[in-house]
């Protein structure tokens, strides 16, 4: 059963800023920024697949709203490094709760 969809929604929201930056990155992007984009993209895409793999349409809409709210809050209040750290912890918490 689908264990903790809100945790995955928060993970997606926290990774969104670094994930979107990948599409506007210049060729002279720093190595640290490229690493953050790689981590964010892997967390975001995996969480997105897990969220929508077993969700129905009403739950999907609610989760999309939660993702948008988390992305808005994260982009205004957290630095990129701390947002990715919290997202990684959230992703680990999801798997601790999802596996027996």
N, C-alpha and C positions, 0 to 999 in steps of 0.2 A: 504494500500500500504506500501511497505517496505521503511521506513522513512530515516534512517541514517546509512547505512551499514559501512561507514568508521569509525564511532565512535565505533561500535561494534568490528571492526577489531583492533582498537587501544586497546580496553579493553582486547581482547584476547591476543594481543602481550604483554601487560603489566603484565598479570597474568601468562604468560607461564613459567617463571623461577621458581616461587613458585609452580606451578602445577606439573612440571616435578620433582621437588625436593621431592615430595610425594613418588615417586617410588624408590627413593634411600635413603630414611630416615632410620636412624638407630633407634634401640629401645630406645636409650637414648636421643632422640631429645627433645629440650626444649619446654615448653608449648607455648611460644610465636611463635615459628616456626610452631608448629602444628596448631595453630590458623590461621596463615598466609596461610598455605597450604589449610586449610578448606575454607577460604574466597576465595582464588584464584581459587580453583576447582569449587566452586559454580558459581562464576562470569564467569569463562571460559566456563564451560559446558552450562550454560544458554545462553551466548552470541553466542556460536558456533551453538546451535540449532536455535536461532533466525536468524543468518546470512544465514544459508543454508536452511531455511524453504521455502523461496520464491525466492531464487536467481536462475538464469539460469546458465549454465555452463561457459559462458564467464565472468560473474560477479563473480562467485565462484573462478575462477582462479585469477582474479584481486584482490579479497579479500584475498586469500591465500598469494599472494605476499606482500600485505600490512601488513598482520599479521606477516609474517617472518621479514619484515623490522622493524616493531614496537618492536618485541621481541628482535631483535639484538640491537637496540638502547636502549631499556629499561635495558637490562642486562649489558650494558656497562656504562650507565650514571646515572641511578636512583637506589636508595636504595630500598629494598623490601617494606618497609613501605610506602614510598612516591609513588612507582609504584602502590601499591594496593589502595592507597587513590585516585590517579588520575583515576584509573580504575573504582572505585566505583562512582566517580563523572561523568565519561563518561557514565556509565551504567544508572545512574539517568537521565542524559541529553537525552539519547536515549528514555527513557520512557516518558519524558516530551514532546518530539517532536512526539512520535509515538501515543500517546493517544490524543483524541480530548478534 
